[in-house]
């Protein structure tokens, strides 16, 4: 059953403002599902934005900045929709929740490290999001389908960008290869959490996408790239996860403190 009261064309580029003005209130379960997708994108956007003026070349400043803005746009759409269920705004959800209230996966909060670490994280996330949004375009919830239809086009570019960097670093110099292997080793323990199903997703039926159904396509796509890069899929330690339940690593708190400080210091300010 759709939670929207107006006709949405698949792929229509709805803005956060249009969602707030036009969409009907989602159920609590749909809102919590949208919230977790928005949290993933918001935290990743914050991590990627750090690279502006720090990337190894000027073109990457622009590329990573644009990817961060894409992720921020996805976050705004999902959070604006979720906020309707609780009579809040996207800003309320972004700036006035505490660490344990965020439901993002732990992978997106991992620190940037060096450039190869950031590329490893982005490579994993982009492939996951591409498979997720591709399937979510078929959601029985028109709003989720519309947001996903726009997002998947942008994430397809993110996936290609990260893939090209994995190949460039892995097949480059001995040092760049060493760093790429190290980056994958640091980020890979957080892969398992991406594909965990839970009661929320199950309860939503065909409105949501069970993460476990994405694993086969993810493994095939990522495995092909790693094979071309002459890299092995990392093995060993698997992180406990828990991000969807508000259990996070020590890295999320400082990130949120930086992101939220201005809004919390001046909660009624307009710009």
BELMOPE-V303429 format. One record per run of one state. SS is the DSSP state (helix for helix, strand for strand, loop for the rest). FROM is the first residue (numbers start at 1). LEN is the number of residues. If there is no record, write none. Layout:
ss->{SS:SS}
from->{FROM:FROM}
len->{LEN:LEN}
//
This chain:
ss->{loop:helix:loop:helix:loop:helix:loop:helix:loop:helix:loop:helix:loop:helix:loop:helix:loop:helix:loop:helix:loop:helix:loop:helix:loop:helix:loop:helix:loop:helix:loop}
from->{1:16:23:28:50:58:85:90:96:99:102:106:110:115:137:142:171:174:189:191:195:199:204:205:208:211:229:243:246:251:266}
len->{15:7:5:22:8:27:5:6:3:3:4:4:5:22:5:29:3:15:2:4:4:5:1:3:3:18:14:3:5:15:6}
//
